[in-house]
Amino acid sequence: MLIYAVRRIVVSIPILLVSSFVVFWLGTLSGNPLTPLILRNPPPPPHVLAAEADRLHLNEPLVPRYLSWLGGVLRGDFGPSVIATQDIGAELGARFWVTMRLIIVAMVIALVLAVLVGVYTAVRQYSKADYTATFLGFLFLAMPSFWLAILLKQGGIDFNTIVGDQVIYTIGASSVPAPPGFLARVVDIAGHLVLPTIALALISYAAWSRFTRASMLETLNSDYVRLARAKGLSRRTVMFRHALRTALIPLTTVTALDVATILGGAVITERVFQWRGLGDFLIESIRQFDTYAVTSWLLVSAAIVIAFNLVADLLYGVLDPRIRYA
Amino acid sequence: MRIKAAAAVAVAGVSALLLSACGVGGGGGGSATASGNFADCPANVNTCNAVPADQLQRGGTITFAIEKNIPNWNVVSADGNVFETGMATQAYLPAAFKTQPDLKLALNTDLMVSADLVNPTTIVYKIKPEAVWSDGTPISAQDFIYAWKMQSPARCPDCSTAGNGGWELVQNVTASDGGKTATMTLSKPFTDWQNYFSSGQPLYPAHIAAQHGDLNTPQGVAASFDWFGKNPPTYSGGPYVVERWQDNQALTLAPNPRWYGATKPTLDKLIMRVITDATQEPIALQNNEVQVIYPQPQVDIVQQLQQIPNVSQQQQLGLTWEHYDLNLRNPALQDKALRQAMFTAVNRQDIIAKTVGQFNPEVGPLNSLMFLPQQEGYTDNIAQTGLGSGDVERAKKILTDAGYTGVGQALVAPGGKPVPAMRIRYTVGNAIRQNESELFAGYMRQLGINVTVEPTDDLGTTLTAGDYDIMVFAWVQSPAPFANAQQTFLSTSGNNFGQYKNPATDKLLTEAASSVDKAAATAKLNEADRIILGDAYVLPLYQKPVLLATQNGVANVRSNASLNGPMYNAGEWGLRTGG
């Protein structure tokens, strides 16, 4: 198991390097970071533009530029940002936990909901609840996340109007200034967390609940479950000890693979809800043609995806002892 | 049956969501460009929404949404000379002159006793005795001397300044009168002299600069210049001090206890909150998470604001103007008659109606390249040329008279060479400019010129490389028209992307920028304007509107379409009693 995990990490390194080079190359082609300065009226003096080009290594050939950046990354230096005062490494570090908070809470909500609804609708196949869940699942799958987020915001405002208090917030991860007192701060953070996590969770929930339902149905109709029933085991034991456990194995794979998709969803969610996480950082960096920042973002997001896939590998062992002992 | 029931439940749920999205109700009332508290802004641009400080609520917080982070705290540096930094500095940096909402510079009477041009090359600044920095150090001539040193190319070659014109003319700044008078001498007159030490180029504390570099050496000045850029302000010479800076989140300002100005802040806090997605600002305003927003106007945002109860909005035409530029590197475009015909066929009124006119019926064609309608000297120099009139017959006649054939079909130049296909380029993702480009191509089709529309994701490089035949973009002017004109149209200017070269206009622009007689300078600028327009090099379209919206409880906030933004009078912002 451990050897398998290490092998996975080693294999991912060349993929990471190639993809980072491609992103770096595309980044250099996509635009000139000096554009905002060139278009100023009055324009900065020529020596200012030259100094800025020098600082950003814009006059150096692509490959040495990339290799120099890569060497810097190994030393913890992610290269110069177009924003002279910005340390890309520090910025990624600060934003990492903002995004992880959003992603992990959303994934937990989505998984719990997906398993509950998936199992229930499999057991009660073709019931009203099944049809409703199916319809809503496809609806959330089809709905653009941006639009869903806006609808949720309006719902939040209506909720505030009904309760006559500011309970749900539409921007940021917390209020400015933060309210005094520990409890008030927790409530404030929760009020900011509600809408973005729902927005992010609903999209994943929709896919995962369908997946759980299908997987559960397949398991419920398998020979060993029928045998377990025939042996007189209780419905509860058959469901949770035999069927569900087996049905969760493919869901684990899908969840781990979906981390990249959730990261993509977080880019939009963070933008709409103005969370200063990795997604927001990516959009701002692309907007400013900040090649080093965009490539560094790719490295971090790829590391997140690899980490989640490793967790999934370990979970297989928990769910299926045959893998643990293999 | 089961399917129907399930579908009904789902449809009901979705309908509820949709209704909640649409049913915000209410409405601000008033005109499309100024409603509620801003209703009198078109008539009283400098004083609308005014409430005296003694009639305002004591305390409270106003949160103002800004659309970008503050990347650098030195507003005179190239990195820091951005709108958000420019607005923030209004709260804590003193300046001799401030750009008012009418886009005119006015003496800052909180700081200054006077600032006079005593002879064509000497300016005397008298500072109020009571003016002090927040640590108690007097605001003095030393601060003026430091501002000169950091912006003078000779005194600080390593200072990456934003390049505000005129500083290369400054020979010296000296202190007298116990440090409360600064005298500046120039090598030659500078018509826009009020731009020195104005709110776009404010004062930084020299005594703090001296702690971070030897101000008698260029290296020391550069070191202090960089220090001011990297570090959030711990100093203030304005009505507010910076209480807290949360990177990418918010700037929290609190009243400056040593503020010497006439009007004391009534708020406990003024917060500038970073919201980088303009479409989210009206929602935050509706949810009272912010009370003031200043987004780029779009049809959707303007309509959304009109639906929110207890919100006032104001649109103002400012210092940014949209235009078509021709690239004179293109041999076909070197023929003046062709250029004149092309610009004559363009219908500016039609373009406005199909773009910004949809949310602002007051936008009209801009008729000068040099001055904006709010500025003294604005003259309609276009009417006589017929440019932008959309008069296709007149355009065709220009071509026929010049010897062109195939007019309206496939245009052929007098020498027998077909007029080649051309490209009009615009910034990718900008729907308004895409419209303007497509309309332009349509007008040209009527003349027999094939124009293809092509976006660019890098406007700056496309312009400097000359990779276009026609470009549609905007200039953001400072309130200094004489310096602006040089930077945009002088043959040697880096911003003269289309390579317009004319010794006659160079002479006029240079003389206008260094004149002792403002009326004569204005006349020269208008003369240059008529020549450049006659040459049909740039066609001005319209002034771009800016949009301000506030909760109705907010007082003394009004639009200021310069780099100052609405924060120009931050010290006066307050909450109405019971608001």
Chai-1 contact restraints between the chains, C-beta under 6 A:
chainA,res_idxA,chainB,res_idxB,connection_type,confidence,min_distance_angstrom,max_distance_angstrom,comment,restraint_id
A,G31,B,D457,contact,1.0,0.0,6.0,A-B,restraint_1
A,G31,B,D458,contact,1.0,0.0,6.0,A-B,restraint_2
A,N32,B,D458,contact,1.0,0.0,6.0,A-B,restraint_3
A,N32,B,G460,contact,1.0,0.0,6.0,A-B,restraint_4
A,N32,B,T461,contact,1.0,0.0,6.0,A-B,restraint_5
A,T35,B,D458,contact,1.0,0.0,6.0,A-B,restraint_6
A,T35,B,G460,contact,1.0,0.0,6.0,A-B,restraint_7
A,L37,B,A78,contact,1.0,0.0,6.0,A-B,restraint_8
A,I38,B,G460,contact,1.0,0.0,6.0,A-B,restraint_9
A,I38,B,T464,contact,1.0,0.0,6.0,A-B,restraint_10
A,L39,B,G460,contact,1.0,0.0,6.0,A-B,restraint_11
A,N41,B,W475,contact,1.0,0.0,6.0,A-B,restraint_12
A,N41,B,V476,contact,1.0,0.0,6.0,A-B,restraint_13
A,P42,B,G163,contact,1.0,0.0,6.0,A-B,restraint_14
A,P42,B,G165,contact,1.0,0.0,6.0,A-B,restraint_15
A,P42,B,Q487,contact,1.0,0.0,6.0,A-B,restraint_16
A,P43,B,G163,contact,1.0,0.0,6.0,A-B,restraint_17
A,P43,B,G494,contact,1.0,0.0,6.0,A-B,restraint_18
A,P43,B,N495,contact,1.0,0.0,6.0,A-B,restraint_19
A,P44,B,A78,contact,1.0,0.0,6.0,A-B,restraint_20
A,P44,B,A162,contact,1.0,0.0,6.0,A-B,restraint_21
A,P44,B,G163,contact,1.0,0.0,6.0,A-B,restraint_22
A,P45,B,G163,contact,1.0,0.0,6.0,A-B,restraint_23
A,V48,B,A78,contact,1.0,0.0,6.0,A-B,restraint_24
A,V48,B,S160,contact,1.0,0.0,6.0,A-B,restraint_25
A,I83,B,P71,contact,1.0,0.0,6.0,A-B,restraint_26
A,A84,B,D79,contact,1.0,0.0,6.0,A-B,restraint_27
A,T85,B,P71,contact,1.0,0.0,6.0,A-B,restraint_28
A,T85,B,N72,contact,1.0,0.0,6.0,A-B,restraint_29
A,T85,B,K230,contact,1.0,0.0,6.0,A-B,restraint_30
A,K128,B,R2,contact,1.0,0.0,6.0,A-B,restraint_31
A,K128,B,A5,contact,1.0,0.0,6.0,A-B,restraint_32
A,K128,B,A6,contact,1.0,0.0,6.0,A-B,restraint_33
A,Y131,B,R2,contact,1.0,0.0,6.0,A-B,restraint_34
A,Y131,B,I3,contact,1.0,0.0,6.0,A-B,restraint_35
A,Y131,B,A6,contact,1.0,0.0,6.0,A-B,restraint_36
A,T132,B,A6,contact,1.0,0.0,6.0,A-B,restraint_37
A,T132,B,V9,contact,1.0,0.0,6.0,A-B,restraint_38
A,F135,B,A6,contact,1.0,0.0,6.0,A-B,restraint_39
A,F135,B,A10,contact,1.0,0.0,6.0,A-B,restraint_40
A,L136,B,A10,contact,1.0,0.0,6.0,A-B,restraint_41
A,L151,B,L17,contact,1.0,0.0,6.0,A-B,restraint_42
A,L151,B,A21,contact,1.0,0.0,6.0,A-B,restraint_43
A,K153,B,I283,contact,1.0,0.0,6.0,A-B,restraint_44
A,Q154,B,S20,contact,1.0,0.0,6.0,A-B,restraint_45
A,Q154,B,A21,contact,1.0,0.0,6.0,A-B,restraint_46
A,G155,B,S20,contact,1.0,0.0,6.0,A-B,restraint_47
A,I157,B,Q286,contact,1.0,0.0,6.0,A-B,restraint_48
A,I157,B,N287,contact,1.0,0.0,6.0,A-B,restraint_49
A,D158,B,S20,contact,1.0,0.0,6.0,A-B,restraint_50
A,T170,B,I283,contact,1.0,0.0,6.0,A-B,restraint_51
A,T170,B,A284,contact,1.0,0.0,6.0,A-B,restraint_52
A,T170,B,N287,contact,1.0,0.0,6.0,A-B,restraint_53
A,I171,B,A284,contact,1.0,0.0,6.0,A-B,restraint_54
A,I171,B,E289,contact,1.0,0.0,6.0,A-B,restraint_55
A,V176,B,A250,contact,1.0,0.0,6.0,A-B,restraint_56
A,V176,B,I271,contact,1.0,0.0,6.0,A-B,restraint_57
A,R271,B,D277,contact,1.0,0.0,6.0,A-B,restraint_58
A,Q274,B,I275,contact,1.0,0.0,6.0,A-B,restraint_59
A,R276,B,N248,contact,1.0,0.0,6.0,A-B,restraint_60
